[in-house]
Amino acid sequence: MHNLKNIDVRIPRNQLTVITGLSGSGKSSLAFDTIFAEGQRRYVESLSAYARQFIAQMEKPEVDSIEGLSPAISIDQKTAPRNPRSTVGTVTEVYDYMRLLWAKAGKVHCTTCKKELKKQSTSQIVDTIAALPEGKKIFLLSPVIEGRKGAHIKILDSIRREGFVRIRVDGQVVTVDEEVELDPKKAHTIEIVVDRMVVKDMEIKEERPNPNRTRLADSVDLCLKRGEGSMILHDSDSGECTRFSENFACPDHPENDIPQIEPRSFSFNSPHGACEECHGLGSVLQVNENTLVPNPKLSLAEGAIHPWATSATRMGFMIRVLEAVAEICGFSMDMPWKDLSDETKKIVLYGHDEPINVNWQSNSFDGLYETTFEGVIPNLERRHKETDSSYVRSQIEGYMEELPCNSCNGMRLKKEILGVTVGGLNVVEATDMSIDEAKEFFLALIPDEERKT
């Protein structure tokens, strides 16, 4: 039974037609019980008797006549689950094709200088070095440590055991037998000297292998293996260094060594592509300064810092540390928050790096304890990340707000992946376009001779 009586409709072909009206007016009856039912019934009747036994047949709708009706399908309405990681592109799976396109056709750029990066094969590197002027003295170096703090004792021992004779430490070439003592508090660069040679007679010979070129190829291969795809050519005459890489590496910014680009690299639901700061969500929870001090007339001693305003916290270790900081930095715990200087407020909220001694007494400790003051905001953010208690997490979130991720600017992907472009746009910029803009963008990527007229 339905409300459709004495209805005549004319529906155009090959167009999107919307049936709308009040609740109970017969929209579903017209679309599903009449048009769809008759379209499917006619299609089933056109099949063989054998095929019809496997398909449920619908009754003929109570209708005088339907002309020009094509076979029809009906799709159930589905409500997609609310997921902060879902976008129109991922739900419709269009984004899967975009990930494939950017992985295969994208141009990789340095995240610092925006220079386009290209891979080099071992043979290409050998050809480049072999083309250098005759008589040039060169070192082939394999980077092991680049700008990292530490004494690196284990790495130096490993290089000795592998049989290498020389290394370059912070620009100075030394033998591995020499005493190498590195300041663990400073950043160091260590490179293995794989080979030293003079460029001469590097031409390819058809009748027999060229021993000079073979030696160069073997050394380059070893450099790349030991340097995880990267190597350095040091010109002994000029002192200049040239970096080669099997990966996407910037010669001016070697720290930006980008690994293999794959479709999964463009997925913010995968650890291979998701921004490491926001884990692919595009936003992070950050403490809002304005929520920490609801009553600026109170002093620190009176509990101006709301998260630390409970009696237990005010008698706790962090307040003792803050009192020690106040003594060192010369501000009063009894002065109202609104009267404190901006510099003092910054120290309270974001911490003080210099070591301080705190007089602390507990069941397991009694005496002076050396520490640093991490600040109210870093303290809350650290506890929010580390706690296993949902109650503590919800309490801290009361002082936080959701903001775009500073690392990826809300784009969800790693910086190096956002540096991959097709047609001058990264994959996120392409997904932000309207349908009309996207159509023009993708059509422009197709060569004229391949376009269908």
C-alpha positions as CSV (number, residue, x, y, z in Angstrom):
1,M,0.0,0.0,0.0
2,H,1.2,3.5,-0.8
3,N,0.1,7.0,-1.5
4,L,0.7,7.0,-5.3
5,K,-2.6,7.5,-7.2
6,N,-3.3,9.1,-10.5
7,I,0.4,10.0,-11.0
8,D,1.9,10.6,-14.4
9,V,5.7,11.3,-14.5
10,R,8.2,11.8,-17.3
11,I,11.9,11.1,-16.3
12,P,14.7,12.1,-18.8
13,R,17.4,9.5,-19.6
14,N,21.1,9.9,-18.9
15,Q,20.5,12.6,-16.3
16,L,20.6,12.8,-12.5
17,T,17.0,13.0,-11.3
18,V,16.1,13.6,-7.6
19,I,12.7,12.7,-6.3
20,T,11.9,14.9,-3.3
21,G,8.9,15.7,-1.2
22,L,7.3,15.4,2.2
23,S,7.6,12.4,4.4
24,G,5.0,9.8,3.3
25,S,4.3,11.4,0.0
26,G,5.4,8.3,-1.9
27,K,9.0,9.0,-2.9
28,S,10.3,5.6,-2.1
29,S,7.2,3.9,-3.5
30,L,7.8,5.6,-6.9
31,A,11.6,5.0,-6.9
32,F,11.9,1.5,-5.5
33,D,8.5,-0.2,-5.5
34,T,7.6,1.0,-9.0
35,I,10.5,2.1,-11.2
36,F,13.1,-0.3,-9.8
37,A,10.7,-3.2,-9.4
38,E,9.5,-3.0,-13.0
39,G,13.0,-2.5,-14.4
40,Q,14.4,-5.5,-12.6
41,R,11.3,-7.6,-13.4
42,R,11.7,-6.9,-17.1
43,Y,15.4,-7.7,-17.0
44,V,14.9,-11.0,-15.2
45,E,12.2,-12.0,-17.7
46,S,14.7,-11.5,-20.5
47,L,16.9,-14.2,-19.0
48,S,16.7,-17.9,-19.7
49,A,14.6,-20.1,-17.5
50,Y,17.8,-21.6,-16.1
51,A,19.2,-18.2,-15.1
52,R,15.9,-17.0,-13.6
53,Q,15.9,-19.8,-11.0
54,F,19.0,-18.1,-9.3
55,I,17.5,-14.6,-9.1
56,A,14.7,-13.5,-6.8
57,Q,11.9,-12.1,-8.9
58,M,9.8,-9.1,-7.9
59,E,6.0,-8.7,-8.4
60,K,4.7,-6.5,-11.1
61,P,3.9,-3.1,-9.6
62,E,0.4,-1.7,-9.8
63,V,1.0,0.6,-12.7
64,D,-0.9,1.2,-16.0
65,S,2.2,1.4,-18.2
66,I,5.9,2.3,-18.1
67,E,7.6,3.1,-21.4
68,G,11.3,3.3,-22.3
69,L,12.5,1.7,-19.0
70,S,16.0,0.3,-18.9
71,P,17.2,-2.5,-16.5
72,A,17.5,-0.9,-13.0
73,I,19.7,-1.4,-10.0
74,S,19.1,-0.2,-6.4
75,I,21.7,0.6,-3.8
76,D,21.1,0.4,-0.1
77,Q,21.7,3.7,1.8
78,K,24.8,3.3,4.0
79,T,26.0,5.6,6.7
80,A,29.8,5.7,6.8
81,P,31.2,5.4,10.3
82,R,32.7,8.6,11.7
83,N,36.4,8.3,11.5
84,P,38.8,11.2,11.8
85,R,41.1,9.5,9.3
86,S,38.5,9.2,6.5
87,T,38.2,11.7,3.7
88,V,36.1,11.7,0.5
89,G,39.1,10.4,-1.3
90,T,39.7,7.5,1.0
91,V,36.1,6.5,1.3
92,T,35.5,6.5,-2.5
93,E,39.0,5.0,-3.0
94,V,39.9,7.7,-5.5
95,Y,42.9,8.5,-3.3
96,D,44.3,5.0,-4.0
97,Y,44.8,6.0,-7.6
98,M,46.3,9.3,-6.6
99,R,48.8,7.6,-4.3
100,L,49.9,5.4,-7.2
101,L,50.2,8.3,-9.6
102,W,52.3,10.4,-7.2
103,A,54.5,7.4,-6.4
104,K,55.2,6.5,-10.0
105,A,55.2,9.9,-11.7
106,G,56.0,12.4,-8.9
107,K,59.1,14.6,-8.8
108,V,60.9,14.5,-5.5
109,H,62.2,17.7,-4.0
110,C,64.5,18.6,-1.1
111,T,62.4,19.7,1.9
112,T,64.9,22.5,2.7
113,C,66.0,24.1,-0.7
114,K,63.1,22.7,-2.8
115,K,65.7,21.5,-5.4
116,E,64.5,18.5,-7.5
117,L,66.2,15.3,-6.5
118,K,67.1,12.4,-8.8
119,K,68.4,8.9,-8.1
120,Q,71.7,7.7,-9.5
121,S,72.6,4.1,-10.3
122,T,76.0,2.6,-9.6
123,S,76.9,2.7,-13.3
124,Q,75.9,6.4,-13.6
125,I,78.1,7.3,-10.6
126,V,81.1,5.4,-12.1
127,D,80.6,7.1,-15.4
128,T,80.6,10.5,-13.7
129,I,83.7,9.9,-11.8
130,A,85.5,8.3,-14.8
131,A,84.8,11.4,-16.8
132,L,86.9,13.6,-14.4
133,P,90.2,15.0,-15.8
134,E,93.2,12.7,-15.9
135,G,95.5,12.9,-13.0
136,K,92.9,14.2,-10.5
137,K,93.5,12.8,-7.0
138,I,90.3,11.6,-5.3
139,F,89.0,10.0,-2.1
140,L,85.9,7.8,-2.1
141,L,84.2,8.1,1.2
142,S,81.3,6.2,2.8
143,P,79.3,8.3,5.3
144,V,78.7,6.5,8.6
145,I,77.8,9.2,11.1
146,E,76.7,12.7,10.0
147,G,76.3,15.4,12.6
148,R,75.4,13.2,15.6
149,K,76.5,13.7,19.2
150,G,78.4,10.9,20.9
151,A,81.8,9.3,21.3
152,H,80.7,6.6,18.8
153,I,83.2,4.0,20.3
154,K,81.2,1.0,19.0
155,I,81.1,2.3,15.5
156,L,84.8,3.0,15.4
157,D,85.5,-0.5,16.7
158,S,83.2,-1.9,14.0
159,I,85.1,0.0,11.2
160,R,88.4,-1.5,12.5
161,R,87.0,-5.0,12.5
162,E,85.8,-4.7,8.9
163,G,89.4,-4.1,7.8
164,F,89.2,-0.5,6.7
165,V,92.5,1.5,7.1
166,R,91.5,5.1,7.2
167,I,88.5,7.2,8.2
168,R,87.7,10.9,8.0
169,V,86.6,12.4,11.3
170,D,85.2,15.9,11.2
171,G,87.1,16.6,8.0
172,Q,90.5,15.2,9.1
173,V,91.8,11.9,7.6
174,V,93.3,9.6,10.3
175,T,94.2,5.9,10.4
176,V,91.9,3.5,12.4
177,D,94.9,2.5,14.5
178,E,95.2,6.0,15.9
179,E,93.6,7.0,19.2
180,V,90.4,8.7,18.2
181,E,88.7,10.3,21.2
182,L,85.5,12.2,20.4
183,D,83.7,14.7,22.7
184,P,80.4,13.0,23.4
185,K,78.7,16.3,23.9
186,K,79.5,17.6,20.4
187,A,78.2,16.5,17.0
188,H,80.6,14.6,14.8
189,T,80.8,13.3,11.2
190,I,82.6,10.0,10.5
191,E,83.3,8.7,7.0
192,I,85.2,5.6,5.9
193,V,87.9,6.1,3.3
194,V,87.1,3.2,1.0
195,D,89.6,4.1,-1.6
196,R,92.2,6.7,-2.7
197,M,93.0,6.9,-6.4
198,V,94.2,9.0,-9.3
199,V,91.9,9.3,-12.2
200,K,93.6,7.8,-15.2
201,D,92.8,5.5,-18.2
202,M,89.1,5.0,-17.3
203,E,87.9,4.2,-20.8
204,I,85.8,1.0,-21.4
205,K,87.8,-1.5,-23.4
206,E,86.0,-4.1,-25.5
207,E,88.8,-6.6,-25.7
208,R,89.3,-6.9,-21.9
209,P,88.2,-5.3,-18.7
210,N,89.9,-2.1,-17.7
211,P,91.5,-2.8,-14.3
212,N,91.3,0.9,-13.3
213,R,87.6,1.1,-14.1
214,T,86.9,-2.2,-12.4
215,R,88.6,-1.0,-9.3
216,L,86.6,2.2,-9.4
217,A,83.3,0.3,-9.9
218,D,84.1,-2.1,-7.0
219,S,85.0,0.9,-4.7
220,V,81.8,2.8,-5.6
221,D,79.7,-0.4,-5.0
222,L,81.3,-0.8,-1.5
223,C,80.9,2.8,-0.7
224,L,77.2,2.7,-1.5
225,K,76.6,-0.5,0.5
226,R,78.5,0.7,3.6
227,G,76.9,4.2,3.3
228,E,73.3,2.8,2.9
229,G,73.0,4.2,-0.6
230,S,75.2,7.3,-0.2
231,M,78.8,8.1,-0.9
232,I,81.1,11.2,-1.1
233,L,83.7,12.0,-3.7
234,H,86.5,14.2,-2.1
235,D,88.7,16.1,-4.6
236,S,92.1,16.2,-2.9
237,D,93.3,19.1,-5.1
238,S,90.4,21.6,-4.5
239,G,89.0,20.1,-1.2
240,E,85.5,20.0,-2.7
241,C,83.1,17.2,-1.9
242,T,80.4,15.8,-4.2
243,R,77.7,13.6,-2.9
244,F,76.2,10.7,-4.8
245,S,73.2,8.7,-3.8
246,E,71.1,5.8,-4.9
247,N,68.3,7.4,-2.9
248,F,66.8,10.8,-3.4
249,A,69.5,12.8,-1.6
250,C,70.2,16.6,-1.8
251,P,73.9,17.4,-2.3
252,D,73.5,20.6,-0.3
253,H,71.5,19.1,2.5
254,P,72.7,15.5,3.0
255,E,70.4,15.0,6.0
256,N,67.5,15.1,3.6
257,D,68.1,11.6,2.3
258,I,64.7,10.4,1.1
259,P,64.1,6.6,0.9
260,Q,62.2,4.7,-1.8
261,I,58.9,6.4,-2.7
262,E,56.0,3.9,-2.8
263,P,52.2,4.3,-2.9
264,R,52.1,3.5,0.9
265,S,54.3,6.5,1.4
266,F,51.4,8.8,0.6
267,S,49.0,7.1,3.0
268,F,48.4,9.0,6.2
269,N,47.0,5.8,7.7
270,S,50.4,4.1,7.3
271,P,53.5,4.7,9.4
272,H,55.4,4.9,6.2
273,G,53.7,8.1,5.2
274,A,51.9,9.5,8.3
275,C,53.4,12.7,9.9
276,E,55.4,11.5,12.9
277,E,54.1,14.4,15.0
278,C,50.3,14.0,14.6
279,H,50.4,10.4,13.4
280,G,48.4,11.3,10.3
281,L,45.5,13.1,11.9
282,G,46.6,16.6,10.8
283,S,45.9,18.0,14.2
284,V,47.4,17.8,17.7
285,L,46.3,18.5,21.2
286,Q,48.2,21.4,22.7
287,V,48.0,23.1,26.1
288,N,46.1,26.4,25.9
289,E,47.9,29.0,28.1
290,N,44.6,30.8,28.8
291,T,43.1,27.8,30.6
292,L,46.0,27.4,33.0
293,V,45.5,30.6,35.0
294,P,41.8,31.3,35.3
295,N,42.3,33.8,38.1
296,P,45.4,36.0,37.5
297,K,44.8,37.7,40.8
298,L,46.1,34.6,42.7
299,S,49.8,34.1,43.4
300,L,51.8,31.0,42.6
301,A,51.7,30.1,46.3
302,E,47.9,30.5,46.3
303,G,47.4,28.1,43.4
304,A,47.3,30.4,40.4
305,I,48.4,27.5,38.1
306,H,45.0,25.7,38.0
307,P,46.4,22.1,37.2
308,W,48.6,22.4,40.3
309,A,46.0,24.0,42.5
310,T,45.1,20.9,44.5
311,S,46.5,20.7,48.0
312,A,48.4,17.5,47.2
313,T,50.1,19.1,44.2
314,R,50.8,22.3,46.1
315,M,52.7,20.3,48.7
316,G,54.4,18.2,46.0
317,F,57.8,18.0,44.3
318,M,57.0,20.2,41.4
319,I,56.1,23.1,43.7
320,R,59.4,22.6,45.6
321,V,61.2,22.8,42.3
322,L,59.3,26.0,41.3
323,E,60.2,27.5,44.7
324,A,63.9,26.8,44.0
325,V,63.5,28.3,40.5
326,A,61.9,31.4,42.0
327,E,64.8,31.8,44.4
328,I,67.4,31.5,41.6
329,C,65.5,33.7,39.1
330,G,64.5,36.3,41.6
331,F,60.7,36.3,41.6
332,S,58.2,35.9,44.4
333,M,55.8,33.0,44.8
334,D,53.5,35.4,46.7
335,M,53.2,38.0,43.9
336,P,49.9,37.8,41.9
337,W,50.2,36.2,38.5
338,K,49.1,39.3,36.7
339,D,52.0,41.3,38.3
340,L,54.7,38.9,37.2
341,S,56.9,39.9,34.3
342,D,56.5,38.2,30.9
343,E,59.9,36.6,31.3
344,T,58.9,35.1,34.6
345,K,55.7,33.8,33.2
346,K,57.6,32.2,30.4
347,I,59.9,30.4,32.9
348,V,56.9,29.1,34.8
349,L,55.1,27.9,31.8
350,Y,57.9,26.6,29.6
351,G,60.7,25.7,32.1
352,H,64.2,26.6,33.1
353,D,67.2,24.6,31.7
354,E,69.8,25.4,34.4
355,P,70.3,22.7,37.0
356,I,68.8,23.5,40.4
357,N,69.1,21.8,43.9
358,V,65.8,21.0,45.6
359,N,65.6,20.2,49.3
360,W,63.3,17.2,49.2
361,Q,62.1,14.6,51.8
362,S,60.2,11.5,51.1
363,N,60.0,7.8,52.2
364,S,62.9,6.9,49.9
365,F,64.9,10.2,49.8
366,D,66.0,12.9,52.1
367,G,68.4,15.7,51.1
368,L,69.3,17.8,48.1
369,Y,68.1,16.6,44.7
370,E,69.6,18.1,41.5
371,T,67.1,18.5,38.7
372,T,65.7,21.0,36.1
373,F,62.3,22.6,35.9
374,E,60.5,21.5,32.8
375,G,57.7,24.0,33.0
376,V,53.9,23.6,33.4
377,I,53.1,23.1,29.7
378,P,55.9,20.6,28.9
379,N,54.9,18.8,32.1
380,L,51.3,18.4,31.2
381,E,52.1,17.4,27.6
382,R,54.6,14.8,28.7
383,R,52.1,13.3,31.2
384,H,49.4,13.3,28.6
385,K,51.6,11.2,26.3
386,E,53.0,8.9,28.9
387,T,50.0,8.2,31.2
388,D,48.0,4.9,31.0
389,S,45.1,6.4,33.0
390,S,42.1,7.6,31.0
391,Y,41.1,9.7,34.0
392,V,44.4,11.6,34.1
393,R,44.4,12.0,30.3
394,S,40.8,13.4,30.3
395,Q,41.8,15.8,33.2
396,I,44.8,17.1,31.2
397,E,42.7,17.4,28.0
398,G,40.6,19.9,29.9
399,Y,43.5,22.4,29.5
400,M,44.2,21.5,25.9
401,E,42.8,22.5,22.5
402,E,43.0,20.8,19.0
403,L,45.3,22.8,16.7
404,P,46.7,22.1,13.2
405,C,50.0,20.1,13.4
406,N,53.0,22.5,13.1
407,S,55.1,19.8,11.5
408,C,52.9,19.0,8.5
409,N,50.7,22.1,8.6
410,G,47.6,19.9,8.9
411,M,48.5,18.0,5.7
412,R,48.9,14.6,7.6
413,L,51.9,13.4,5.7
414,K,55.7,13.5,6.3
415,K,57.6,16.6,5.1
416,E,59.6,14.6,2.5
417,I,56.4,13.1,1.1
418,L,54.8,16.5,0.8
419,G,57.9,17.5,-1.3
420,V,56.8,15.0,-4.1
421,T,54.8,16.8,-6.8
422,V,52.9,16.0,-9.9
423,G,52.1,19.0,-12.1
424,G,53.6,21.3,-9.5
425,L,51.3,20.1,-6.7
426,N,51.8,17.7,-3.9
427,V,49.1,15.0,-3.3
428,V,47.4,17.0,-0.5
429,E,47.2,20.2,-2.6
430,A,45.6,18.1,-5.3
431,T,42.9,16.7,-3.0
432,D,42.0,20.2,-1.8
433,M,40.8,21.2,-5.3
434,S,37.2,21.3,-6.3
435,I,35.9,18.7,-8.7
436,D,36.1,21.2,-11.7
437,E,39.6,22.2,-10.7
438,A,40.7,18.6,-10.3
439,K,39.3,17.7,-13.7
440,E,41.2,20.5,-15.4
441,F,44.4,19.6,-13.5
442,F,44.4,15.9,-14.4
443,L,43.4,16.5,-18.0
444,A,46.4,18.9,-18.3
445,L,48.7,16.0,-17.3
446,I,47.7,13.9,-20.3
447,P,49.8,14.6,-23.4
448,D,47.8,16.0,-26.3
449,E,48.4,13.0,-28.6
450,E,47.0,10.7,-26.0
451,R,43.8,12.6,-25.3
452,K,40.6,11.2,-26.6
453,T,38.6,13.6,-28.6
